Amino acid sequence: MEKSMEDFIRWLKSNSLCSNIPTDKEQLKNLSILDLSKKKIRELPSSIEFLENLQILKLSGNRLKSLPKTIGNLKKLKNLQCENNLLEELPSTIGDLSSLLVLNINGNKIKQLPEEFYNLKKLTRLTIAANSLEYLSPKLANLSKLLYLSLDTNCLKELPDVFDTMNSLYYLDISYNEFNVLPESIGDIEELETLLLEGNEIENLPSLESHDMLMRLNLNDNNISELNFDISSLEDLQILTLDNNNLKFIPDTICKLKNLNHLSISANQLQALPECMGELENLLELDIEENNISNFPQSFKNLKKLKNLYIDNNKKLKRPNLESLEFCDI
């Protein structure tokens, strides 16, 4: 260990990293936080394993193409940040980080995760956005303690149907992948507050009626032609965006969303809004641009809190006479 600690100190010196990091062996041994972000590092030495008390390791914004196998020996590591590097894969030993709670590998070149990755059963926050992921194993079910999962901007065509194990998940982002369908178990996530599905090829949604805690739902840029579930069940919903789909009508049940304050349905095929629209008493912003709507429903005058209204590129819609309105694009 003595020699390996000396190796690590030599590595620190050769990369001019000594100004903020101790080079005393005892201090290094007891180090709990190591921040090597944006240091132009091309490789991490295998001697990193001797920082046995390390709990937080920040490696973001470097030029790392790989991580050393010895990283799996950091048994106390709870937070690993490797965002914006050049990683093409993770070592199989990543699965040995038995204390890991937070992992951020956004902005790399990872296509597949090693099977051992799914041993990280304590993970609560996992972000793998902006990679080249093509596949996730059914062993994803092991990560049942996840609270936050971001998989956006990858090359995924399907997800394993394992979300019924993730009872505490409150944030799920799978935007900008290649999904046609979603697993039914997404409807079983009891605590979900944010669901982001933008930029896929989804035609039919799984039942979302159990998500009575959902506050934000983004369905932009898909192939949805109807909302084929009872949207009024999403009683806590505050933000609903449905831009760039194939919707010809919006169900009247949307009017029961008393907490809705932002509704965006631009670039669809709507010819009318629901007659009950005025019941959305907390609506602050409405975007219905690029549709075929020719007039507002009679109840529209009841939208007493509406501040921002986007209605351009419809059938001669005119600015409504609403005292609350601060902005209208016509």
N, C-alpha and C positions, 0 to 999 in steps of 0.2 A: 504493500500500500504506500509506503514511504516513497518508493521510486515512482509509482504512478502519479502520486500527488505532485512530485517534481515535474513529471511530464506535463501535467495540466498547467502548472505555473509557467513552464517554458512556452506552452502554447499561448497562454494569455499575453506573455511578453512579445512573442513573435507577431501577434496580431494587434499589438499596441492597445491592449484592453485593461491595462493595470491602473488607469487613473481612477476608476470607480469601483474596481473589484479588488478585494484584499489578496495579497500574495503570501500571507502568513498561513502555514499549513493548518494550524489549529483553527484559525478563523474560517478557512475554506471548508474544513471538515464540518463546522457548525453552521455554515451558510444555509439560510432557508429560502432566500429569494435571489435569483440570478437573472439579470436583464441584459440580454445580448441583442436586443432589437436594433435593426438598422446599422449594423457594424460591418457590412460587406463581407460577412463570413461565408466561405465556400464549403467548409467542412467543420464538423464538431468532433473533437477527439474522443476516442474510446475511454480515455481516462476520466471523462465526465462522471463515470459510474462511482467514483470515490467521493463525490459530494453527497454523502449518504443521508444528510438531513435536509436536502433540497425539497421544498414543497411547491415552489413556483418557478417555472423555467420559461423565459420569454425569448423566442428566437425569430420573431416576425420581421419581415422586411429584409431578409438576407438573400443569399444565393445558394442555399443548401439544396443539393440534389438527392441527398439521403441522410438518414439519421443512423448513428452507430448502433449496432446490436446491443451494446452494453447499456443503452438507455433504459432497458427493461429492469436493470438492477436498482433504479431509483425508487425504492419501495415506499418512500414517504411522499412522492410527488403527487400533488393534488390538482395542479393547474399547468397545462402545457399549451403554449401559444406558438404555433408555427405558420402563421398566416403569411401569404405573399412570399413564398419561396419557389423553388423549382423541383419540389419533391415529386417523383414519379411513382413511388411506392413507400409503404411503411414497413419497417422490419417486423418479423413475426413476434419478436420479443416485446412489442408494444403491448401485447396482451398480458404481460407480467406486471404492468403498472397497477397493482391491486388497490391503490388508494386514490386513483385518478378520478376526479369529479368533473373537471372542465377540460375539453379538448377543442382547440380551434386550428383547423388545417385549411381554412379558406384560401382560395387563390393559389392552388398548386396544379399539378398535372397528374393527379392520382386517378387511375382507371378502375382499380379494384382494391378492396381491403383484404388483408390476410385473414384467414379463418380465426386466428387467435385474437384478432381485434375484438371479436364479440364476447371475449372473456371480461371486458371492462364493465362489469356489472354494477359498479358504483356511479357510473357517469350520470350526471344530471344535466349537463349542457354540452351539446355536440354540434359543431358547425363545420360542414364540409362543402360549403358553397363554392361555385366557380372552380370546379375541377373537371375531370373527364370521366366521372363515375358511370359505369355501364351496368353494374349489378350490385345488389345487396342480398346477402344470405338470409334465409329464414331465421337464422340464429340472431337476427336483429331483435327477436323477441326477448333475448337475454337482458337487453338494456331497458329493463322495466322501470327503472328509477328516473328515466329522462323527464326533464321538465321543459326543455327547449331543444328543438331539433331543426336545423336548417340544412336542406339539401338542394337549394335552388341553383340554377344554372349548371346543370350537369347533362349527362346523356342517358338518363334512366328512362326505360320504356315501361317498366312495371315495378311495383313495390310488393314486398312480401306481405301477406295478409296477417299481420301480427300485432296490430295496434290495440287489440283488446287487452294486451298485457300492460299497456302504458297508461295506467289510470290517472297519473299525475301530470301528464303532458299538457302544458298550457299554450305552447307556441309551436306551430308546425308550418314550415315554409318549403314547399316542393315546386315552386314556380320555375318556369323556363326549363322544363325537361321535355320528354316526348310521350307523356301519358295519354292514352286514349280512355282508359278506365282506371278507377281507383279501387283499392280493396274495401270491401264492405266494413271491415273492422274500424275504418276511420270514423264511422258513425258510433263507435263504442267508447271513444275517448271522453270520459266524463268531465274533465276539468278544462277542456279546450277553450281558450279565449281568443286566439288568433289563428286563422286558417288561410294561407296564401297559396292559390292554385294558378296564378296568372301564367299565361304564355305556354299552355300545353295544347292538346288536341282533344280535350274532354268533351264528349257529347252528352253522356248521362252521369248524373251525380249519384253517389250512394246516399242513403237516407241520412240527413243531417238533423233530424227532428229532435234527437236526444241532446243536442248541444245548446241547452238553455243558458249556458254561461258564455256563449260565443259573443264577442264584442266587435270583431272585425272579420269580414269575409271578402276576399278578393278573388273574383272569377274572371277577370279581364282576359281578353285574347284567347278564347277557346272556341268550341263549336256548339255551344249550348243553345238549344232552340226553345226549351221551356224549363221552368223551375218545377220539377216533378216531385216535390215534397212540400209539406206544409210549412212554409217559411215563417208563419206566425209563431211557431214553436220556439224560434230563436229570440226569446223575449228580451234579452239583454243587448241585442245587436245595435251597434252605434254607427258602424261604417260598412256599407255594402256597395261594392263596385262590380259592374257587369259589362263594362265597355267592350266593344268589338266582339260581339257574339251574333247569334242568329235569332234573337228574341223577337217575336211578333206581338206579344202581349205580356203584361205583368199581372200576376194574379191579384185579385182584390185582397187576399189575405195579407199582402204586404202592408196594408193600412193599419194592421194591428200592432206594428212594431213601434210602440210608443217611445222607445229610447233612441230611435234612428235619428241621427243628425246629419249624416252625409250619405247621399244616394247618387250614384253615377251610372247611367245607362246609355252613354253615348255610342254612336256608330252601331246601332242595331236596326231592326226593321219595324219599330213601333209605329202604329198609326194613331194610338190614343193612350192616355194615362188612365188608371183606374178612377172611376167616379168618386170613390171615397178618399182620394188623395189628401184632401184637407184634414183628415184625421191624424196625419203625421205631425202632431202638435209640436214636436221638438226639432223638426227638420231645419237645419241652418244652411245647407248647401245642396243644390240639385243641378245635375248636369244631364241634359237630354239632347245634346247636340247631335246632328247627323242622323236624324230619324225622319219619319213621314208624318209627324204630328201637326195637325192644323189648328187645334184650339185646346185651351185648358178646360178641365172639368169645372163645373159650377162651384164645387167645394174648395177650389184652389185659393179662394179669398180667405180661407180660414188658416192658412199657413202664416201665423202671426210672428214667427221667429225667423222666417226665411231671409237670409242676408245676401247670398250669392246664387245667381241663376244663370245657367249657360244654355241657350236655346237656339243658337245659330244653326243654319243648314237644316231647317225643317220646312213646313209649308206655310210660310208667311206668318209665323208666330210673332206676336207683338209683346212688348214688355207689359206685364200685368201691373195693375195698380195696387201695390202692396206697400204699406207704410214702412215696414221693416227692411225692405229691399235696399241694399247698399250698392250692389253691382249687378248689372245685367249686360250681356254682351251684344244686345240689340237696343 
